[in-house]
Each structure stands twice: as C-alpha cells, then as structure tokens.
Amino acid sequence: MDEMNVKVEEVSSVEKKLSFDIPWNDVKKELDLVYRDVGKTAKIKGFRPGKTPRKMLETYYGDQAEDRAISNLVNKFYWEVLKKNNIVPVSEPVVDQSGIEKDKNFTFSATVEVEPVIEPKDYVDLELEKEEKEVTDEDVQAKLEELRNMHATLDDIDSDRGIIEGDFTYIDFEGKLDDKSIKELTQEDYMLEIGSKRFLPGFEEQLIGLKKGETKEFIVKIPDDYFSEKIAGKDTSFSVTVRNIKEKILPELDEDFVKNFEKYESLDELKQDIKKSLEEENKVRADMELSTHVIEKLLEKNEFQVPPSFVEKQVFSMMIDTQRRMILGGMDPEKAAENSSNLHDKLKGDAEKMVKTSFLIGSIAKKESITVDEKDVEEKLRDFAGKYAQDYESLKKSYEEDNRMESFKMKIFEEKTLDFIKEKAKIKLVKKAEGK
C-alpha cells in the first residue's frame, strides 16, 4: 500500500474535516476486487458468470462498480483515520468527492461532528438568591375561591340579558381570511368562558352584550407569534352565533361546603391544610427557580459550542411533544403535525440551551465523580410511588415497559449534580410575600 495523505482540520470546536488523498494503486486494487466480485454474478448474454471480460463489465456495470469502490474506500480509510487520531464522531460524516479517474489519486473529504471538550469552571461558590415566599391569608382565600369555582354549577340564564364577563357561552364561529374559511378557526358548539383570556386577544370582548340566537361579525388581528405562519399577524374576519349562555353559580363558603371533602371536619381545618399545601408548593417552586438560576449562571460563565445535529435532534423531540399535546387537546393529527413543524425555528434557541445544559452538567459531574446507581433510582421511585399513592413495583414496571428508565436516571443525574453545585454555592435567602 502506497503512502496515503490525510489532513485533519478543525472547522470548529465541534466539527472536524478530514481530507484524504488515496494513491491510484490503492484505488486500482479496490476496483479490481469490486469487478472480480461483480463478475461472479454478472448476467451478460453470451458469457457465463465469472467469465465476462473486464471491458464488458465496465460497459454494463461501470457506474455501479465505481460507486461500490468509492464506498469501500471511504469507509476503510475514514474509520482508520478516526481510530488513529482518537476522533469519536457523534454524527454521520458529510462526504464530498468527485468520483474516480483512471491513473489519478482519489480525493475526498469527510466532515464530522464531535463532542465539545469542556473544562467546566466557576461552578463553585456561585452567588445566588433564593426566594422564600410567605403564604398569606389572601393566598389561602384565593385558593378557596379556586375550590369554589371547581364546585360551581352552570345554569341557563333566566332573563333575556346579553353576555357578561364570567358567563359561559356556547358558540358557532367561522374565521375567514380573504373570504376563505380557516379550518383551525372554525368550530361549532364551542364553550368559551368570557374573561378567561383563553382565546384570541380581542375575541371575547366582541361577544359582550350578545343574546342567545344573535349573530355578530367582527375583525380580530391574529397575534404575530401565532403557531400558523399563514395567518399570524393578519386581520381575520369572524362570524359568531350564540347558541346558549350559562352563568356560574358559586357555593357559599360555609360548613356545608366542607362536606364536599371527606377528610375535613371544619372550614378552619380546610384552610389549615390549604396553607400547608401552598407552603410545600412554594418550596418546590423556589427549588426549581434556584436550579434555573444555577443553570443560567453556569452557561454565562462557560461558553462553548455544541454539535448542530444534537440541537436538531432536540428540536425534533420538542416538535413531537408539541404535536402530541395538540392532538390531546383535540386538534386534528394532520393539522397538529403541520403546526408543530412550523415551530422549528422558534424552538431552536431553547433546544440549544437544553443541549448545552446537558453537556455542561455532564462535564461537571465527570469532574466531581458524581454518578447515579441503582440505590438512587430505587429511592426516587419509592418517593414518587409514595407521593402519588402508587405501588412501587407497578411504577417501576411501568417505567421499564415504557422505556422511560434511562431518561429517569438522567433526571436524577442532573438533580444530583445541581444539588452538589447548590451545596457549594453562596445562597442569600430573600423573603417575599406570595403573589408579589
């Protein structure tokens, strides 16, 4: 074998370009092997398999043989150079070559992504603030109002009055753009709570005062960040017919209301439990916010690139998740797929941040010898089982059958690493009243 020339270039910290110059003698040997193999099965009239002249094989199978020879050469020398240079690819190579020419060296390049080499820094002694939110009587009262709303009833209005804020309406509506109906903005017998702000901005306000059976036409501007780019930011005409109007009747907050809950003897007991639950929620929220601040600080202090293919994979995963949630929300699967695909560019920034976080957390864990063992997994699963009143063995089996165990371990791994960083951080506690 003649000497092969190879040049390894660093395109970026996560991309390497390998340029190969393969001597003609090596190329010729590979072509001879390929033609020998092709000749064994070639079916050309007038020649028995294995007896077809090389010239005839080149005439009938030349392109096929050249493609196979190129594939063999690329695979052979590409992997050889990766091993020799301790390069570990994380994506398929992008190969650039212009074919084989007789008596000339075969040249090609392969560009491949690699993991970033990260030497994590400044993750010890982080200066952080952690909010401790106090639960007030107003917070407890607000939660009680939520419970009242959950146990409210919807009654048809007796009078011939029009729609007011707080009413539940049942409407037929059709949205049009340039006189063409928009499928995702057209529906019959749709229930809408007036004042909930759950529909398009400016839509609910147009219904105030309408009576049962009445129809109204009006214009609403679709938000600029609407998921469908075809109508985002455009003025859209709507025709709305009111089918029915119901008003919400709230129960009184008295001892009779407590009878809705078996575990409480009095209204005061219910209030005490609400306060305790809010305090626990605040603690969980504060820990989550602190983790978010830790990650933001770490990313500020550690700048590095990540493989584009990893970001694309994360974007795809987020698009699939969005599509699934749209379908669960009642959207047509085909429309959900179209809408989620339009989110690609909007999701890219968050996806890159998630990938960077994963790499950075992993590099810190490696440096500090942080690992996750079966005991960690069992403890966390038992904690989950107790929290959600589930059987431990059943929960474990569910995770294993749904192939969620690996992602569960990764979550524990991230939590352990973040807990390590928090323990080493300088955390200032800031008291804050709930809702402020």
BELHUFEN-V838781 format. One record per residue. N is the residue number from 1. RES is the residue in three letters. SS is DSSP state (a for helix, b for strand, c for the rest). PHI is phi in whole degrees, 0 to 359 (999 if undefined). NEAR is the number of other ideal C-beta (glycine too) atoms within 12 Angstrom. Layout:
N;RES;SS;PHI;NEAR
N;RES;SS;PHI;NEAR
//
This chain:
1;MET;c;999;15
2;ASP;c;286;15
3;GLU;c;292;11
4;MET;c;262;27
5;ASN;b;263;19
6;VAL;b;227;25
7;LYS;b;236;18
8;VAL;b;251;24
9;GLU;b;247;17
10;GLU;b;263;20
11;VAL;b;293;21
12;SER;b;206;18
13;SER;c;292;19
14;VAL;c;236;31
15;GLU;b;218;28
16;LYS;b;234;35
17;LYS;b;245;26
18;LEU;b;254;36
19;SER;b;251;26
20;PHE;b;245;34
21;ASP;b;230;24
22;ILE;b;266;37
23;PRO;c;303;22
24;TRP;a;302;22
25;ASN;a;302;18
26;ASP;a;291;27
27;VAL;a;294;36
28;LYS;a;299;24
29;LYS;a;298;21
30;GLU;a;292;31
31;LEU;a;298;34
32;ASP;a;301;20
33;LEU;a;296;20
34;VAL;a;294;31
35;TYR;a;295;31
36;ARG;a;299;21
37;ASP;a;289;21
38;VAL;a;296;30
39;GLY;a;299;27
40;LYS;a;294;17
41;THR;a;240;16
42;ALA;c;298;29
43;LYS;c;244;18
44;ILE;c;237;22
45;LYS;c;305;9
46;GLY;c;96;11
47;PHE;c;229;18
48;ARG;c;280;14
49;PRO;c;305;14
50;GLY;c;92;17
51;LYS;c;244;15
52;THR;c;284;25
53;PRO;c;300;17
54;ARG;a;303;22
55;LYS;a;302;14
56;MET;a;294;20
57;LEU;a;297;31
58;GLU;a;294;25
59;THR;a;293;17
60;TYR;a;270;22
61;TYR;a;235;28
62;GLY;a;304;23
63;ASP;a;297;17
64;GLN;a;296;21
65;ALA;a;293;28
66;GLU;a;296;27
67;ASP;a;300;20
68;ARG;a;294;23
69;ALA;a;296;35
70;ILE;a;297;31
71;SER;a;300;21
72;ASN;a;296;26
73;LEU;a;295;37
74;VAL;a;299;32
75;ASN;a;299;21
76;LYS;a;297;25
77;PHE;a;282;35
78;TYR;a;299;36
79;TRP;a;292;21
80;GLU;a;296;21
81;VAL;a;288;31
82;LEU;a;302;25
83;LYS;a;296;13
84;LYS;a;296;14
85;ASN;c;259;20
86;ASN;c;53;12
87;ILE;c;263;30
88;VAL;c;250;18
89;PRO;b;285;26
90;VAL;c;242;24
91;SER;c;209;24
92;GLU;c;291;15
93;PRO;c;288;29
94;VAL;b;264;22
95;VAL;b;263;23
96;ASP;b;236;17
97;GLN;b;208;28
98;SER;c;244;14
99;GLY;c;93;18
100;ILE;c;259;32
101;GLU;c;240;17
102;LYS;c;301;14
103;ASP;c;67;12
104;LYS;c;238;16
105;ASN;c;298;25
106;PHE;b;264;37
107;THR;b;245;29
108;PHE;b;203;35
109;SER;b;232;28
110;ALA;b;227;35
111;THR;b;258;29
112;VAL;b;223;33
113;GLU;b;269;31
114;VAL;b;228;31
115;GLU;c;291;27
116;PRO;c;290;30
117;VAL;c;268;19
118;ILE;c;245;29
119;GLU;c;250;17
120;PRO;c;301;30
121;LYS;c;222;19
122;ASP;c;55;21
123;TYR;c;258;33
124;VAL;c;256;21
125;ASP;c;65;16
126;LEU;c;295;31
127;GLU;b;265;16
128;LEU;b;229;30
129;GLU;b;244;20
130;LYS;b;237;28
131;GLU;b;277;25
132;GLU;b;249;22
133;LYS;b;271;25
134;GLU;b;273;23
135;VAL;c;271;29
136;THR;c;259;20
137;ASP;a;299;18
138;GLU;a;294;17
139;ASP;a;295;26
140;VAL;a;296;28
141;GLN;a;296;22
142;ALA;a;297;20
143;LYS;a;292;29
144;LEU;a;299;33
145;GLU;a;296;20
146;GLU;a;299;18
147;LEU;a;296;26
148;ARG;a;300;22
149;ASN;a;294;21
150;MET;a;293;16
151;HIS;c;257;22
152;ALA;c;285;22
153;THR;b;245;15
154;LEU;b;251;21
155;ASP;b;242;16
156;ASP;b;297;20
157;ILE;c;287;23
158;ASP;c;279;11
159;SER;c;279;12
160;ASP;c;266;13
161;ARG;c;284;16
162;GLY;c;273;21
163;ILE;c;293;34
164;ILE;c;234;24
165;GLU;c;300;20
166;GLY;c;101;23
167;ASP;c;288;34
168;PHE;b;254;33
169;THR;b;250;43
170;TYR;b;244;27
171;ILE;b;231;36
172;ASP;b;255;24
173;PHE;b;218;38
174;GLU;b;224;25
175;GLY;b;260;36
176;LYS;b;230;25
177;LEU;b;230;27
178;ASP;c;54;13
179;ASP;c;65;11
180;LYS;b;250;16
181;SER;b;295;19
182;ILE;b;256;28
183;LYS;b;303;20
184;GLU;b;286;29
185;LEU;b;245;30
186;THR;b;226;23
187;GLN;b;200;25
188;GLU;b;250;13
189;ASP;b;51;14
190;TYR;b;270;28
191;MET;b;270;24
192;LEU;b;225;34
193;GLU;b;273;27
194;ILE;c;287;31
195;GLY;c;103;20
196;SER;c;283;18
197;LYS;c;59;14
198;ARG;c;266;15
199;PHE;c;252;28
200;LEU;c;298;31
201;PRO;c;304;16
202;GLY;c;91;19
203;PHE;c;283;32
204;GLU;a;299;31
205;GLU;a;300;21
206;GLN;a;291;29
207;LEU;a;269;39
208;ILE;c;304;25
209;GLY;c;94;18
210;LEU;c;292;31
211;LYS;c;254;23
212;LYS;c;303;24
213;GLY;c;94;17
214;GLU;c;278;24
215;THR;b;236;20
216;LYS;b;220;27
217;GLU;b;245;18
218;PHE;b;201;24
219;ILE;b;251;19
220;VAL;b;229;32
221;LYS;b;277;21
222;ILE;c;287;30
223;PRO;c;306;20
224;ASP;c;297;14
225;ASP;c;263;15
226;TYR;c;298;26
227;PHE;c;296;29
228;SER;c;264;30
229;GLU;c;295;20
230;LYS;c;295;22
231;ILE;c;241;30
232;ALA;c;302;22
233;GLY;c;78;16
234;LYS;c;254;24
235;ASP;b;286;19
236;THR;b;238;34
237;SER;b;271;28
238;PHE;b;235;34
239;SER;b;240;25
240;VAL;b;237;36
241;THR;b;244;25
242;VAL;b;273;33
243;ARG;b;275;27
244;ASN;b;203;26
245;ILE;b;228;35
246;LYS;b;234;26
247;GLU;b;251;24
248;LYS;b;271;27
249;ILE;b;252;19
250;LEU;c;269;21
251;PRO;c;286;21
252;GLU;c;288;16
253;LEU;c;273;24
254;ASP;c;223;15
255;GLU;a;295;17
256;ASP;a;294;13
257;PHE;a;297;23
258;VAL;a;297;25
259;LYS;c;295;17
260;ASN;c;290;21
261;PHE;c;238;21
262;GLU;c;297;9
263;LYS;c;278;12
264;TYR;c;246;19
265;GLU;c;265;14
266;SER;c;212;17
267;LEU;a;295;24
268;ASP;a;297;16
269;GLU;a;296;17
270;LEU;a;298;29
271;LYS;a;297;26
272;GLN;a;298;21
273;ASP;a;291;23
274;ILE;a;299;30
275;LYS;a;298;26
276;LYS;a;298;17
277;SER;a;297;21
278;LEU;a;295;29
279;GLU;a;296;23
280;GLU;a;293;17
281;GLU;a;298;19
282;ASN;a;298;27
283;LYS;a;296;20
284;VAL;a;297;16
285;ARG;a;296;21
286;ALA;a;297;28
287;ASP;a;295;23
288;MET;a;294;18
289;GLU;a;294;24
290;LEU;a;296;30
291;SER;a;299;30
292;THR;a;298;21
293;HIS;a;296;27
294;VAL;a;300;38
295;ILE;a;298;31
296;GLU;a;299;19
297;LYS;a;297;29
298;LEU;a;298;37
299;LEU;a;292;27
300;GLU;a;294;17
301;LYS;a;272;23
302;ASN;c;231;27
303;GLU;c;264;17
304;PHE;c;198;25
305;GLN;c;265;24
306;VAL;c;233;38
307;PRO;c;301;32
308;PRO;a;304;26
309;SER;a;294;25
310;PHE;a;293;28
311;VAL;a;295;31
312;GLU;a;299;22
313;LYS;a;296;24
314;GLN;a;292;29
315;VAL;a;301;29
316;PHE;a;300;21
317;SER;a;298;21
318;MET;a;291;28
319;MET;a;294;30
320;ILE;a;297;21
321;ASP;a;296;20
322;THR;a;297;29
323;GLN;a;300;28
324;ARG;a;298;17
325;ARG;a;292;18
326;MET;a;296;27
327;ILE;a;294;19
328;LEU;a;297;12
329;GLY;c;279;16
330;GLY;c;103;14
331;MET;c;283;23
332;ASP;c;301;17
333;PRO;a;306;16
334;GLU;a;294;15
335;LYS;a;291;24
336;ALA;a;297;27
337;ALA;a;295;19
338;GLU;a;293;23
339;ASN;a;295;30
340;SER;a;293;29
341;SER;a;292;24
342;ASN;c;287;25
343;LEU;c;271;31
344;HIS;a;311;24
345;ASP;a;293;17
346;LYS;a;290;22
347;LEU;a;273;29
348;LYS;a;299;23
349;GLY;a;297;17
350;ASP;a;295;22
351;ALA;a;296;30
352;GLU;a;297;27
353;LYS;a;297;24
354;MET;a;294;26
355;VAL;a;293;34
356;LYS;a;299;32
357;THR;a;300;33
358;SER;a;299;32
359;PHE;a;295;34
360;LEU;a;293;37
361;ILE;a;299;36
362;GLY;a;297;27
363;SER;a;291;26
364;ILE;a;292;35
365;ALA;a;299;28
366;LYS;a;295;19
367;LYS;a;295;20
368;GLU;c;260;21
369;SER;c;57;11
370;ILE;c;271;26
371;THR;c;226;18
372;VAL;c;240;25
373;ASP;c;248;14
374;GLU;a;298;14
375;LYS;a;295;13
376;ASP;a;299;22
377;VAL;a;296;30
378;GLU;a;297;22
379;GLU;a;298;18
380;LYS;a;291;28
381;LEU;a;296;31
382;ARG;a;295;19
383;ASP;a;297;18
384;PHE;a;298;24
385;ALA;a;301;21
386;GLY;a;292;14
387;LYS;a;295;14
388;TYR;c;253;14
389;ALA;c;53;10
390;GLN;c;242;18
391;ASP;c;285;15
392;TYR;a;302;22
393;GLU;a;297;14
394;SER;a;294;16
395;LEU;a;295;27
396;LYS;a;298;23
397;LYS;a;298;16
398;SER;a;298;20
399;TYR;a;296;26
400;GLU;a;290;17
401;GLU;a;291;11
402;ASP;c;270;13
403;ASN;c;56;11
404;ARG;c;257;19
405;MET;a;295;23
406;GLU;a;294;15
407;SER;a;292;16
408;PHE;a;295;26
409;LYS;a;296;24
410;MET;a;297;23
411;LYS;a;295;24
412;ILE;a;297;31
413;PHE;a;302;27
414;GLU;a;294;29
415;GLU;a;297;27
416;LYS;a;297;30
417;THR;a;292;35
418;LEU;a;295;34
419;ASP;a;298;23
420;PHE;a;299;25
421;ILE;a;293;35
422;LYS;a;297;29
423;GLU;a;298;20
424;LYS;a;269;20
425;ALA;c;272;25
426;LYS;b;259;16
427;ILE;b;255;25
428;LYS;b;261;15
429;LEU;b;277;15
430;VAL;b;240;18
431;LYS;b;278;16
432;LYS;b;211;20
433;ALA;b;289;16
434;GLU;c;302;25
435;GLY;c;88;17
436;LYS;c;261;12
//
